[in-house]
């Protein structure tokens, strides 16, 4: 009897151990699980991949086959935009309950097996925008589609392709589309930010087209006139509404450390652009890679999210109460740690200062360590100001974080989380008409709807 109990115990330990190792080496683990993240510090990624592809080849193949079957369904349905997920989902605390739907997008998927830094993945970031009674979307390769907003209540989105001249106009300029970095609509114009490969290096610009659901004729709207010898994922590129006939535009630092604190460069800046004259002003500096951008007219407040290095993803508040240009500290102050190849740069310059305030910079209202791969945000406030919430999406953590803000808008009172498993979120919008969040998932390209139950 004792032998049977001992043998059973050993089998249970073995099963738990194998399951634990699989959760560490697979791509499906929770990027915010502190135990797994601690263990992964001591397990090199190359070694983890070898374990996955040898010891765990069968479960790995099963996961691949499941994903492949989903991709086949996506390609077979073309532009139908079929629904393939519908379920209820609770937040981590259980306080929030949502209905989640996922509809196929006809765009190419992000391939994490090649690594998120793989060049082929640069064009796998897709975006959406609400244009009156329609929803518009652009792929990382510049393909444009739309569908009627009312279709989110049906089983098919019935997407329609729109022809555009983007690649043609870039070819005429002798430049190459390298990545799309945002999509924005205002006053009958559609704006996109584009990372271009030119003879002078890489740059990021804005193109604009008049609203047209048959054909989009893009023209160059704004040139950043900053060039970088190599492509960097720290490109920024968000476009957002602003006041006084202006729009906001974020430019990442493109790994140009000495340019971020230089007011003569747009690297690592958030700027405003006057839509007629196309002149610009620097609104803030000291940014690494601004991935989310929002302007609250009521509060005269710019909110931005940005990637830190290893940890230190930030949510920043910038109240526009004077003409001062606010400085958020990068690369001098950060709550993250540098990647090994850049560690010497930080040590040589005496950077790596944790506190922003103590070093004369603006503090973030919230930072995340470990990093969540922070992306777009939505700010919602009740008309009487009784409730102020930020909904912050993430890539790495595959989640939306709900941040409750205090009445004075000076601190985060509590944080909740809606986890979507292993599906990265690239873009997030809120449709006030239907009281629903619109989400772009990128592992299996999809438009998601998230509605409170």
Long-range contacts (C-beta under 8 A, 24 or more apart in sequence): 21-51, 21-55, 21-56, 22-56, 22-59, 24-48, 25-49, 25-51, 25-52, 25-56, 26-52, 26-56, 26-59, 26-60, 26-63, 27-63, 27-112, 27-113, 27-422, 28-63, 28-421, 28-422, 30-397, 30-419, 31-370, 31-372, 31-373, 31-396, 31-397, 31-398, 32-370, 32-372, 32-397, 32-399, 32-417, 34-370, 37-370, 67-443, 67-444, 70-444, 71-109, 71-444, 73-104, 74-104, 74-105, 74-106, 74-444, 74-445, 77-104, 78-106, 79-106, 79-145, 79-158, 79-159, 79-160, 79-161, 80-104, 80-156, 80-157, 80-158, 80-159, 81-105, 81-106, 81-147, 81-151, 81-156, 81-157, 81-158, 81-159, 81-447, 82-155, 82-156, 83-155, 83-156, 84-446, 85-446, 85-448, 88-453, 89-418, 89-420, 89-450, 91-402, 91-416, 91-417, 91-418, 92-416, 92-417, 92-418, 92-419, 93-416, 95-416, 96-402, 96-416, 96-418, 96-452, 97-452, 97-453, 98-418, 98-450, 98-451, 98-452, 98-453, 99-449, 99-450, 99-451, 99-452, 99-453, 100-420, 100-448, 100-449, 100-450, 101-152, 101-448, 101-449, 102-441, 102-444, 102-446, 102-447, 102-448, 103-152, 103-156, 103-157, 103-446, 103-447, 103-448, 103-449, 104-444, 104-445, 104-446, 105-137, 105-139, 105-159, 105-440, 105-445, 105-446, 105-447, 106-143, 106-145, 106-159, 106-445, 107-137, 107-139, 107-140, 107-141, 107-143, 107-445, 108-139, 108-140, 108-141, 108-445, 109-442, 109-443, 109-444, 109-445, 110-424, 110-442, 110-443, 112-443, 117-233, 119-231, 122-178, 122-179, 122-195, 122-231, 123-177, 123-178, 123-179, 123-180, 124-442, 125-179, 125-180, 125-181, 125-426, 125-442, 126-180, 126-426, 126-427, 126-440, 126-442, 126-445, 127-180, 127-182, 127-183, 127-426, 127-427, 127-440, 128-183, 128-427, 128-429, 128-438, 128-440, 128-447, 129-183, 129-184, 129-185, 129-190, 129-429, 130-185, 130-429, 130-431, 130-438, 131-185, 131-190, 131-211, 134-213, 135-438, 135-447, 136-183, 136-185, 136-190, 137-183, 137-440, 137-447, 138-180, 138-183, 138-192, 139-180, 140-179, 140-180, 141-177, 141-180, 142-166, 142-167, 142-177, 142-180, 144-216, 146-213, 149-431, 149-433, 149-434, 152-434, 152-436, 152-438, 152-449, 153-434, 157-447, 160-213, 162-212, 162-213, 162-214, 162-215, 162-216, 163-214, 163-215, 163-216, 164-209, 164-215, 164-216, 164-217, 164-218, 165-215, 165-216, 165-217, 165-218, 166-192, 166-194, 166-207, 166-216, 166-218, 169-207, 169-218, 169-219, 169-220, 170-194, 170-196, 173-198, 173-220, 174-198, 174-199, 178-202, 178-231, 179-235, 181-235, 181-236, 181-237, 181-238, 182-237, 182-238, 182-239, 183-239, 183-427, 184-239, 184-240, 184-241, 184-247, 185-211, 186-241, 186-247, 190-216, 191-221, 191-239, 191-247, 192-218, 192-239, 193-237, 193-238, 193-239, 193-249, 195-231, 195-235, 195-237, 197-231, 198-227, 200-227, 201-227, 201-228, 201-229, 201-230, 202-227, 202-228, 202-229, 202-230, 202-231, 202-232, 202-254, 203-227, 203-228, 204-235, 204-236, 204-237, 204-251, 204-252, 206-239, 206-249, 206-273, 221-278, 222-249, 222-273, 222-278, 222-280, 224-251, 224-266, 225-266, 226-251, 226-254, 226-259, 226-265, 226-266, 226-267, 228-254, 228-255, 228-256, 228-267, 230-255, 233-289, 234-288, 234-289, 234-307, 235-289, 236-287, 236-289, 236-290, 236-291, 238-290, 238-291, 238-292, 238-293, 238-304, 238-376, 239-293, 240-293, 240-294, 240-295, 241-295, 242-272, 242-295, 242-302, 243-295, 243-297, 243-300, 244-274, 245-274, 245-275, 245-276, 246-272, 246-273, 246-274, 246-275, 247-272, 247-273, 247-275, 248-272, 248-273, 248-283, 248-293, 248-295, 248-302, 249-273, 249-280, 250-287, 250-290, 250-293, 250-304, 251-287, 251-290, 252-287, 252-288, 252-289, 252-290, 253-287, 253-288, 253-289, 253-330, 253-331, 257-331, 257-345, 257-349, 260-285, 260-286, 260-287, 260-288, 260-330, 260-331, 261-285, 261-286, 261-327, 261-332, 263-325, 268-330, 270-302, 270-304, 270-318, 282-325, 283-318, 283-320, 283-325, 283-326, 284-316, 284-318, 284-325, 284-326, 284-327, 284-328, 284-362, 285-325, 285-326, 285-327, 285-328, 286-327, 286-328, 286-329, 286-330, 286-332, 286-333, 286-361, 286-362, 287-328, 287-330, 288-330, 288-331, 288-334, 291-374, 291-375, 291-376, 292-374, 292-375, 292-376, 292-377, 292-392, 292-393, 293-377, 294-377, 294-378, 294-379, 296-379, 296-381, 298-381, 299-381, 299-409, 301-409, 303-377, 303-379, 303-390, 305-374, 305-375, 305-376, 305-377, 305-392, 306-330, 306-374, 307-371, 307-373, 307-374, 308-334, 308-335, 308-336, 308-367, 308-368, 308-369, 308-371, 309-334, 309-336, 309-337, 309-338, 309-339, 309-342, 310-336, 310-337, 310-338, 310-339, 310-371, 311-335, 311-336, 311-337, 311-368, 311-369, 311-370, 311-371, 312-336, 312-337, 312-367, 312-368, 312-369, 312-371, 313-367, 313-368, 313-369, 313-371, 313-372, 313-373, 313-374, 314-364, 314-366, 314-367, 314-368, 314-374, 315-364, 315-365, 315-366, 315-367, 315-374, 315-377, 315-390, 315-392, 315-403, 316-362, 316-364, 316-365, 317-365, 317-409, 318-362, 326-362, 327-360, 327-361, 327-362, 328-356, 328-361, 328-362, 328-364, 329-353, 329-356, 329-359, 329-361, 329-362, 332-359, 332-361, 333-359, 333-361, 335-364, 335-367, 335-369, 336-369, 336-371, 365-405, 365-410, 365-411, 365-412, 366-403, 366-412, 366-415, 371-396, 372-396, 372-397, 372-399, 372-401, 373-397, 373-424, 375-425, 375-426, 375-427, 375-428, 376-425, 376-426, 376-427, 376-428, 376-429, 377-428, 378-428, 378-429, 378-430, 378-437, 380-430, 391-428, 391-430, 391-437, 393-425, 393-427, 393-428, 393-439, 394-424, 394-425, 395-424, 395-425, 395-426, 395-442, 396-424, 398-422, 398-423, 398-424, 398-425, 399-425, 400-425, 400-428, 400-437, 400-439, 400-450, 418-450, 420-448
